[in-house]
């Protein structure tokens, strides 16, 4: 992460940089500016840094003038001797308001919060990029899906063919149940992760707690509330799966593929 210091007292700026180096050695200080005027020029000529440390009262005005002119998206940690600007600070991306002399533990916590925000922002940008790539990519059926899962049973890992799995379900942990009613714990955090690895022509996300294999379906009964009740083949016939009214039409189309 790159950071900029906005501070008009050179000695204070040096002390702050030294404290930052001590509590967050991976943080790269790319510059120090000492006035509103020089800060405005700096932002007009340089890319926005990941993080800004800003004093409030500068030699030629308050630093809020900078952030009113430049719509910055990164977090700002204010370091100041004045406590009356706290509310205003949080209106311009301020994530912390540290009073001078800056306590190093508080500084470390503030930098940690900033790093978390920058990482989250980076992950969102990456997800958006992946979505755009998926939208713009030529549509073609996926050629391969997962063929085996490792199941945990009695502290042993067992490879299970996907074709042998009747359904996946979540009950605090994620489980896969075979056509012969063998039950294994899966080392996945969510059913969403598992669903992405499965052939959608073979497996259907029936609800939040269950993904079912079409080969395990025995029959489907309509209910009075337009929901569907799915019965599985023996020996999994005692596990009932409910499909909502909203999902019923897509489930019927899936059965007919």
C-alpha positions as CSV (number, residue, x, y, z in Angstrom):
1,X,0.0,0.0,0.0
2,X,1.1,3.5,-0.8
3,X,0.5,6.4,1.6
4,X,0.7,10.2,1.5
5,X,1.3,12.4,4.5
6,X,-0.2,15.9,4.6
7,X,1.4,17.8,7.5
8,X,2.8,21.3,7.6
9,X,5.3,20.8,10.5
10,X,8.4,18.9,9.1
11,X,9.4,17.5,12.5
12,X,5.9,16.2,13.2
13,X,5.8,14.7,9.6
14,X,9.1,12.9,10.2
15,X,8.0,11.5,13.6
16,X,4.7,10.3,12.0
17,X,6.6,8.6,9.2
18,X,8.9,6.9,11.8
19,X,5.9,5.7,13.8
20,X,4.3,4.3,10.6
21,X,7.5,2.5,9.7
22,X,7.5,0.9,13.1
23,X,3.9,-0.2,13.3
24,X,3.3,-1.0,9.6
25,X,6.7,-1.6,7.9
26,X,5.1,-2.8,4.6
27,X,3.4,0.6,4.2
28,X,5.2,2.8,1.6
29,X,5.2,6.5,2.3
30,X,5.4,8.1,-1.2
31,X,5.5,11.7,-0.2
32,X,4.8,14.5,2.3
33,X,3.1,17.8,1.4
34,X,2.8,20.7,3.8
35,X,0.0,23.0,2.6
36,X,-3.3,23.0,0.9
37,X,-1.8,24.6,-2.1
38,X,1.0,22.0,-2.5
39,X,-1.5,19.2,-1.8
40,X,-3.9,20.4,-4.6
41,X,-1.0,20.5,-7.0
42,X,0.2,17.0,-5.9
43,X,-3.2,15.5,-6.4
44,X,-3.5,17.1,-9.9
45,X,-0.2,15.5,-10.9
46,X,-0.3,12.1,-9.2
47,X,-2.5,9.1,-8.9
48,X,-4.5,8.8,-5.7
49,X,-2.6,6.9,-3.0
50,X,-4.1,4.0,-1.2
51,X,-4.1,5.8,2.2
52,X,-3.8,9.4,3.3
53,X,-2.6,10.7,6.7
54,X,-3.8,14.3,7.0
55,X,-3.4,17.1,9.6
56,X,-6.5,19.4,9.7
57,X,-4.9,22.8,10.3
58,X,-2.3,23.5,7.7
59,X,-0.3,26.7,7.1
60,X,-2.8,28.0,4.5
61,X,-6.1,26.6,5.6
62,X,-7.8,23.4,6.6
63,X,-7.1,20.2,4.7
64,X,-10.9,19.7,4.1
65,X,-10.5,22.1,1.2
66,X,-8.4,19.5,-0.6
67,X,-11.0,16.8,-0.2
68,X,-13.8,19.1,-1.3
69,X,-11.9,19.7,-4.6
70,X,-10.8,16.1,-5.2
71,X,-13.3,13.3,-4.9
72,X,-11.0,10.7,-3.4
73,X,-12.1,7.2,-2.7
74,X,-9.4,5.9,-0.4
75,X,-9.4,6.1,3.4
76,X,-8.0,9.1,5.3
77,X,-6.6,9.0,8.8
78,X,-6.7,12.5,10.4
79,X,-3.9,13.4,12.8
80,X,-4.5,16.7,14.6
81,X,-4.2,18.6,17.8
82,X,-7.8,19.8,17.4
83,X,-10.8,17.6,18.4
84,X,-13.6,19.9,17.1
85,X,-13.3,18.7,13.5
86,X,-14.0,15.0,14.1
87,X,-17.6,15.0,12.6
88,X,-16.4,16.9,9.5
89,X,-13.5,14.4,9.1
90,X,-15.8,11.4,8.9
91,X,-17.8,13.1,6.0
92,X,-14.7,13.0,3.7
93,X,-13.7,9.3,3.9
94,X,-12.1,9.7,7.3
95,X,-11.8,6.4,9.1
96,X,-10.0,7.6,12.2
97,X,-9.3,10.8,14.0
98,X,-6.0,10.6,16.1
99,X,-5.1,13.4,18.4
100,X,-1.5,14.5,18.6
101,X,0.8,13.3,20.0
102,X,-0.3,10.2,18.1
103,X,-0.4,7.0,20.2
104,X,1.3,4.2,18.3
105,X,-1.2,1.5,19.3
106,X,-4.0,3.7,18.0
107,X,-2.0,4.4,14.9
108,X,-1.5,0.7,14.3
109,X,-5.2,-0.1,14.7
110,X,-6.2,2.8,12.3
111,X,-3.7,1.5,9.7
112,X,-5.1,-2.0,10.1
113,X,-8.7,-0.7,9.4
114,X,-7.4,1.1,6.4
115,X,-5.7,-2.0,5.0
116,X,-8.9,-4.0,5.5
117,X,-10.9,-1.4,3.6
118,X,-8.3,-1.2,0.7
119,X,-8.3,-5.1,0.4
120,X,-12.1,-5.2,0.4
121,X,-12.2,-2.5,-2.3
122,X,-9.6,-4.4,-4.3
123,X,-11.6,-7.6,-4.1
124,X,-14.8,-5.9,-5.2
125,X,-12.9,-4.4,-8.2
126,X,-11.6,-7.9,-9.1
127,X,-15.1,-9.4,-8.8
128,X,-16.5,-6.7,-11.1
129,X,-13.7,-7.3,-13.6
130,X,-14.4,-11.0,-13.6
131,X,-18.1,-10.3,-14.1
132,X,-17.3,-8.1,-17.1
133,X,-15.0,-10.7,-18.6
134,X,-17.7,-13.3,-18.2
135,X,-20.3,-11.1,-19.8
136,X,-18.0,-10.3,-22.7
137,X,-16.7,-13.8,-23.2
138,X,-18.2,-15.9,-25.9
139,X,-20.8,-18.2,-24.6
140,X,-19.9,-21.9,-24.7
141,X,-20.8,-24.8,-22.5
142,X,-18.3,-25.7,-19.9
143,X,-16.3,-28.7,-21.0
144,X,-15.5,-30.2,-17.6
145,X,-16.8,-30.3,-14.1
146,X,-15.5,-31.9,-10.9
147,X,-15.4,-35.7,-11.1
148,X,-14.5,-36.5,-7.5
149,X,-15.0,-35.0,-4.1
150,X,-13.0,-36.0,-1.0
151,X,-15.3,-36.9,1.9
152,X,-14.3,-37.1,5.5
153,X,-15.6,-40.0,7.5
154,X,-14.2,-41.1,10.8
155,X,-11.1,-39.0,10.3
156,X,-10.3,-40.6,7.0
157,X,-10.5,-39.0,3.5
158,X,-12.5,-41.0,0.9
159,X,-12.6,-40.1,-2.8
160,X,-16.2,-40.2,-4.1
161,X,-17.3,-40.1,-7.7
162,X,-19.7,-37.2,-8.4
163,X,-22.0,-39.7,-10.2
164,X,-22.3,-41.6,-6.9
165,X,-23.6,-38.6,-5.0
166,X,-27.3,-38.4,-4.5
167,X,-27.4,-34.9,-2.9
168,X,-25.4,-32.3,-1.0
169,X,-26.8,-30.7,2.1
170,X,-25.8,-28.2,4.7
171,X,-26.4,-28.7,8.4
172,X,-23.8,-26.6,10.2
173,X,-21.3,-28.4,8.0
174,X,-21.6,-29.4,4.3
175,X,-22.3,-33.0,3.6
176,X,-22.5,-35.2,0.5
177,X,-24.8,-38.3,0.6
178,X,-24.3,-41.1,-1.8
179,X,-26.9,-43.2,-3.6
180,X,-26.3,-45.9,-1.0
181,X,-26.9,-43.4,1.8
182,X,-23.3,-43.0,2.9
183,X,-22.7,-39.6,4.5
184,X,-19.4,-37.6,4.2
185,X,-18.3,-34.2,5.5
186,X,-17.0,-31.9,2.8
187,X,-14.2,-29.4,3.3
188,X,-16.0,-26.5,1.7
189,X,-17.3,-23.4,3.4
190,X,-20.6,-23.0,1.5
191,X,-22.9,-24.9,-0.9
192,X,-22.4,-22.0,-3.3
193,X,-18.8,-23.1,-3.8
194,X,-19.8,-26.7,-4.4
195,X,-22.6,-25.7,-6.8
196,X,-20.1,-24.0,-9.1
197,X,-18.1,-27.3,-9.5
198,X,-21.2,-29.3,-10.6
199,X,-22.7,-29.9,-14.0
200,X,-26.0,-27.9,-13.9
201,X,-27.6,-30.5,-16.2
202,X,-27.0,-33.2,-13.6
203,X,-27.4,-31.2,-10.3
204,X,-30.0,-28.7,-9.2
205,X,-29.9,-26.2,-6.3
206,X,-33.2,-27.0,-4.8
207,X,-32.9,-24.6,-1.9
208,X,-30.4,-23.0,0.4
209,X,-29.7,-26.3,2.2
210,X,-29.7,-28.8,-0.7
211,X,-28.3,-29.6,-4.2
212,X,-29.8,-32.7,-5.7
213,X,-28.6,-35.2,-8.4
214,X,-31.3,-35.8,-11.1
215,X,-30.5,-39.6,-10.9
216,X,-31.6,-39.6,-7.3
217,X,-35.1,-38.2,-7.9
218,X,-37.9,-40.7,-7.4
219,X,-40.9,-38.4,-7.8
220,X,-42.2,-34.9,-7.3
221,X,-45.5,-34.0,-5.7
222,X,-47.2,-30.6,-6.0
223,X,-48.4,-29.0,-2.8
224,X,-51.4,-26.7,-2.2
225,X,-49.2,-23.7,-1.8
226,X,-47.7,-24.3,-5.3
227,X,-44.5,-25.6,-3.7
228,X,-43.0,-28.9,-4.8
229,X,-42.1,-31.8,-2.6
230,X,-39.3,-33.9,-3.9
231,X,-38.9,-37.6,-3.0
232,X,-35.6,-39.4,-3.5
233,X,-35.0,-43.0,-4.4
234,X,-34.4,-45.7,-1.8
235,X,-32.4,-45.6,0.5
236,X,-32.6,-41.8,0.6
237,X,-36.3,-41.8,0.4
238,X,-36.8,-40.4,3.9
239,X,-35.0,-37.2,3.1
240,X,-37.7,-34.8,1.8
241,X,-36.7,-31.8,-0.3
242,X,-39.0,-28.7,-0.6
243,X,-38.8,-26.5,-3.6
244,X,-40.3,-23.0,-3.4
245,X,-43.1,-21.8,-5.6
246,X,-40.7,-19.4,-7.3
247,X,-38.2,-22.1,-8.2
248,X,-40.8,-24.7,-9.2
249,X,-41.0,-23.7,-13.0
250,X,-37.2,-23.8,-13.4
251,X,-37.0,-27.1,-11.6
252,X,-39.6,-28.7,-13.9
253,X,-37.6,-27.5,-16.9
254,X,-34.4,-29.0,-15.4
255,X,-36.2,-32.4,-15.0
256,X,-37.2,-32.3,-18.7
257,X,-33.6,-31.7,-20.0
